[in-house]
Amino acid sequence: MFCLLRNAHMHAAQRAVHVVREAWPSGV
């Protein structure tokens, strides 16, 4: 069960990072 929670957490983190990179100015 911990594995499922960990995988979900990792996926959410990667998704958040992707969203931030998409929203962040490309020049920075």
C-alpha positions in Angstrom: 0.0 0.0 0.0 2.9 2.3 0.7 4.2 1.7 -2.8 0.9 2.9 -4.3 0.9 6.0 -2.1 4.6 6.7 -3.0 3.9 6.2 -6.8 0.9 8.6 -6.6 3.0 11.2 -4.7 5.9 10.9 -7.3 3.4 11.3 -10.1 1.8 14.3 -8.5 5.2 15.9 -7.9 6.3 15.4 -11.5 3.0 16.8 -12.7 3.3 19.9 -10.5 6.9 20.5 -11.7 5.7 20.2 -15.3 2.9 22.7 -14.7 5.3 25.1 -13.1 7.8 24.9 -15.9 5.0 25.4 -18.5 3.8 28.5 -16.6 7.3 29.9 -15.8 8.8 32.4 -18.3 11.0 30.5 -20.8 13.8 33.1 -20.4 14.4 32.2 -16.8 
